[in-house]
Amino acid sequence: MEDQLKAAGITCIGKKILPNIGEISPNIIRLALGIPAKEAAAPEIAPPRPPVLCPGCPHRGVFHILSKLDCLVTGDIGCYTLGALPPLSSLDTCFCMGAAL
């Protein structure tokens, strides 16, 4: 954007005062403009919650039956991977996304 503004004859700076990599947070903008950074509030600690399939997920029943069949189950990455966790414990391996067998 800076190059385009300069090409249009608009004087600006950015690359000299902003980092070339990483996220540009409000505090980084404040510091670039010479404004003191604000102190971050202490994060609230949320109770841990294990990942689970969504309520009513149609895969839940399939995983339940697969866990009873004593067979090798290969899953895809994504929410299907949750079939590997208790209480379903039906997924044995996880293959990469979109790699249909």
C-alpha positions, 0 to 999 in steps of 0.5 A, a space after each residue: 500500500 505504501 508503494 502505491 501511495 508513493 506512486 500516486 505522489 502521496 508522501 507517507 512512511 510505514 515500512 520504516 516504523 512498522 515491522 515487516 513481519 508479524 501481526 500489527 496490533 493496536 499497541 504496535 500502531 500506538 508505538 509507531 505513532 509515538 503514543 505510549 502502549 497500553 498495558 494488556 489486561 490480565 487474561 481471564 482463565 477459562 476452565 479447560 474444556 476438551 474438544 467434542 463433536 457438535 451436538 447432533 453431529 451425524 458422525 457421532 453415531 457412526 463413530 459409536 458403531 465403529 468403536 464396537 466393531 473392532 476394526 481399523 478406522 482411518 479418518 480425515 483431519 478436521 472434526 473427524 479427528 475427534 473420533 479418536 478421543 474418548 468417549 468415542 475412541 474409534 479412530 486409529 489413524 488420521 490421514 491428510 485432508 482431501 487424500 481420498 483412498 
